[in-house]
Amino acid sequence: MASRSSARDDMLRSAAYLFRRRGVEATSLADVIEHAGAPRGSIYHHFPRGKPQLVEEATRTAGATMGAMISAGLTAAGPAATVRAIIEGFRGELLATDFVAGCPVAPAALEGLNAPGAVTAAGESFSSWEDTIAASLWQRGVARERSHALATFAIAAIEGALIVAKAQRSITALDRTEQELLALLEAVVEVSAGR
């Protein structure tokens, strides 16, 4: 039998998975319980405020997971390679899900009217990702203000490309965004390093 914390974690993972594929509004608590294999009454035990709490916590968890991946990538390979890996991951998700799945926190940002805490969690996740990328650029000699502008641009470009790719059912927007972002990041880091 699963422990309480793992049952809760399973529900958070299931919620994030389903939100990415179906959206927040189209995913019911029953869907999450079924996907997680959790007992029916357990959702209100772990999430007494119901769906708004589940959406918020699933968004925070997904945002933190993505943030840890971004941080690890930046440490190991730098900004351009990390942006490439992010886009490759999203490209793979889009193709594997027939252009259904996207960013793990975007559903809350786009559909969070009934869960304002989830909108806040999505915004905080995006800000955290931006700050992490900006710090990596700054450590490579890019001016602080430019680092933040580039990080915001990178996240916004990727998120926008995901929406366009889903609507067009084509990865072209991601491919073009990747090409331009990588060229920009590599050039800025090279100039800042005095090469």
C-alpha positions in Angstrom: 0.0 0.0 0.0 1.3 3.4 -0.9 2.2 5.9 1.9 0.2 9.0 2.3 3.0 11.2 0.9 3.5 9.0 -2.2 -0.3 8.9 -2.8 -0.3 12.7 -2.7 2.7 12.9 -4.9 1.1 10.4 -7.4 -2.0 12.7 -7.5 0.2 15.8 -8.1 2.1 14.0 -10.9 -1.2 12.7 -12.4 -2.8 16.2 -12.3 0.2 17.8 -14.0 0.2 15.1 -16.7 -3.5 15.5 -17.3 -3.5 19.3 -17.2 -0.7 19.3 -19.9 -2.8 17.0 -22.2 -6.4 18.0 -21.5 -6.2 21.4 -19.9 -7.2 22.4 -16.4 -10.9 22.9 -17.0 -11.3 19.6 -18.9 -9.7 17.6 -16.2 -11.9 16.5 -13.3 -10.9 15.4 -9.8 -12.2 11.9 -10.8 -9.8 11.9 -13.7 -6.9 12.6 -11.4 -7.9 9.9 -8.9 -8.3 7.3 -11.7 -5.0 8.2 -13.3 -3.2 8.1 -10.0 -4.9 4.9 -8.9 -5.8 6.7 -5.6 -8.7 5.9 -3.3 -11.7 8.0 -4.1 -11.9 9.9 -0.8 -8.2 10.6 -0.7 -8.2 13.7 -2.9 -10.0 15.8 -0.3 -7.8 14.4 2.4 -4.7 15.6 0.7 -6.3 18.6 -1.0 -9.0 19.9 1.4 -9.5 23.0 -0.7 -10.4 20.8 -3.7 -9.4 21.4 -7.3 -8.0 25.0 -6.9 -5.5 23.6 -4.3 -4.6 20.6 -6.6 -4.1 22.9 -9.6 -1.9 25.3 -7.6 0.2 22.5 -6.0 0.6 20.5 -9.3 1.7 23.7 -11.1 4.2 24.5 -8.3 5.6 21.0 -8.4 5.8 20.9 -12.2 7.4 24.3 -12.3 10.0 23.3 -9.7 10.8 20.1 -11.6 11.3 22.0 -14.8 13.3 24.6 -12.9 15.6 21.9 -11.6 16.1 20.5 -15.1 16.9 24.0 -16.4 19.4 24.6 -13.6 21.1 21.3 -14.1 21.4 21.9 -17.8 22.8 25.4 -17.4 25.4 24.1 -14.9 26.4 21.2 -17.2 26.2 22.7 -20.6 25.4 26.4 -20.6 22.6 28.6 -21.9 22.5 27.7 -25.6 22.7 23.9 -25.0 20.0 24.2 -22.3 17.6 26.1 -24.5 18.2 23.5 -27.2 17.4 20.7 -24.7 14.2 22.5 -23.5 13.0 22.9 -27.1 14.0 19.3 -28.0 12.0 18.1 -25.0 8.9 20.1 -25.9 9.3 19.0 -29.6 9.4 15.4 -28.5 6.3 15.9 -26.3 4.3 17.5 -29.1 5.1 14.8 -31.5 4.5 12.0 -29.0 1.1 13.4 -28.0 -0.1 14.4 -31.5 0.4 18.1 -30.6 -1.6 17.9 -27.3 1.0 18.3 -24.5 2.9 21.4 -24.0 4.5 23.3 -21.1 3.8 21.9 -17.7 2.8 25.3 -16.1 1.1 27.0 -19.0 -2.3 25.3 -18.4 -2.6 27.1 -15.1 -1.5 30.4 -16.6 -4.0 30.1 -19.4 -7.0 28.5 -17.6 -6.5 29.4 -13.9 -9.5 31.7 -13.4 -11.0 29.4 -10.9 -7.6 28.8 -9.2 -5.9 32.2 -8.8 -3.2 30.5 -6.7 -2.3 28.4 -9.7 -1.9 31.5 -11.9 0.5 32.9 -9.3 2.4 29.6 -9.2 2.7 29.6 -13.0 4.0 33.2 -12.9 6.5 32.4 -10.2 7.7 29.4 -12.1 8.3 31.4 -15.3 10.1 34.1 -13.2 12.3 31.5 -11.5 13.2 30.0 -14.9 14.1 33.4 -16.2 16.2 34.3 -13.1 18.1 31.0 -13.5 18.8 31.6 -17.2 19.7 35.2 -16.5 22.2 34.2 -13.8 23.9 31.8 -16.1 24.2 34.4 -18.8 25.5 37.0 -16.3 28.1 34.4 -15.1 29.3 34.2 -18.7 29.9 38.0 -18.9 26.6 39.3 -20.2 25.5 42.5 -18.5 22.9 42.0 -15.8 20.0 43.9 -17.5 20.7 42.2 -20.9 20.9 38.8 -19.2 17.4 39.3 -17.7 16.0 40.6 -21.1 17.4 37.6 -22.9 16.1 35.2 -20.4 12.6 36.6 -20.6 12.8 36.6 -24.4 13.9 33.0 -24.4 11.1 31.8 -22.2 8.5 33.9 -24.0 9.7 32.8 -27.4 9.6 29.1 -26.4 6.1 29.4 -24.8 4.8 31.3 -27.8 6.3 28.8 -30.2 4.6 26.0 -28.3 1.2 27.6 -28.7 1.8 28.2 -32.5 3.1 24.7 -32.9 0.0 23.2 -31.2 -2.4 25.4 -33.3 -0.6 24.6 -36.6 0.0 21.0 -35.7 3.6 21.5 -36.9 7.0 21.8 -35.2 8.1 24.5 -37.6 7.6 27.3 -35.1 9.7 25.5 -32.5 12.4 24.7 -35.1 12.6 28.4 -36.2 12.5 29.6 -32.6 15.3 27.3 -31.7 17.5 28.4 -34.6 17.1 32.1 -33.8 17.4 31.8 -30.1 20.6 29.7 -30.3 22.2 32.0 -32.7 21.4 35.0 -30.5 22.5 33.4 -27.3 25.8 32.1 -28.8 26.6 35.5 -30.3 25.8 37.4 -27.1 27.9 35.1 -24.9 30.8 35.1 -27.4 30.8 38.9 -27.6 30.5 39.2 -23.8 33.4 36.8 -23.2 35.5 39.1 -25.5 36.1 36.5 -28.2 
